Amino acid sequence: MIVWLASYPKSGNTLLRSLLSSYIFSRDGNFNFELLKNIKQFPAKSLFKQIGVDINNDEEMYKNYINSQKIFNKKDTIRFLKTHSCFMNTKTFQFTDRHNTLGVIYIVRDPRNIVSSYSHHFQKTPHESFECLLSHQVLPKDARHCTTYLGSWKFHYNSWKVFRRFNKYLLVRYEDLINDTEKTFLNILKFIAHLGRVKFTYDKEKFENSIKSTEFENLQTMEAKESFTEAKEDKKTGKKIRFFNMGIKNDWKKILDEKIKNKLEKELGDEMKELNYL
């Protein structure tokens, strides 16, 4: 069954996947980009192709979300899937269900810091990125992924909370993953063990290697030496835009326009207080 690694874009999903893939899918805990291939992104075109769905027809794709997830629905097997989709169920569309989903790890980031990362990654101005966070958006299809219904930051964050009532939801703040990595990552591994109904044990050396090898500076150096497939291309030059860009230097207090900051705090105040960002 599936454990979703869900997040709004530029909220720390890559760091979470790096930690998990280095610990779970390597022998020694030392990270490399190839390990990320063990955690696919949903919705991926390849999944829908496997069940004969026309990937150019969004309506057919939406109708077959559940059917495509059944590929992973095997007894006693946990599969991690990354998604930037919000969680949404309507009369004609269901993102997932309890027959396919074992649990959700939702990673959230202070929206004031998302603005600059979003701008860099998607080549938008800070004001455009601010507007994206507040309005309902879709991520357009690309070579590997189908159209993803994103929603607004507020809707996205609140939508996944539905799994709390089933005790299948873990909220992870990106800031905690950065500032208190050992404790936060340990809680994540314990949560996964809880979902799988197995006794929690861990390899201390492997755990420490996972944390050390996924430090931001190491990821940045790795990207400089080899191509990172998730990095986007500059629309003007065609060159790859650095994915691991600022790290902890991305501080909204120093770089975010005061007007954008005030508007975000007004529009997202309830959620930011809930998350102790305000």
Buried (B, 14 or more C-beta within 10 A) or exposed (E): BBBBBBBBBBBBBBBBBBBBBBBBBBEEBBBEBEBBEBBBBBBBBBBBEEEEBEBEEBEEBBBBBBBBBEBBBEEEEBBBBBBBBBBBEEEEBBBBEEEBBBBBBBBBBBBBBBBBBBBBBBBBEBBEBBBBBBEEBEBEBEEEBBBBBBBBBBBBBBBBEEBEEEEBBBBBBBBBBBEEBEEBBBBBBEBBBBBBEEEEEEEEEBBEBBBBBBBBEBBBEBBEEEEBEBBBEEEEEEEBBBBBBBEEEBEBEEBBEEEBBEBBBEBBEEBBEBBEBE
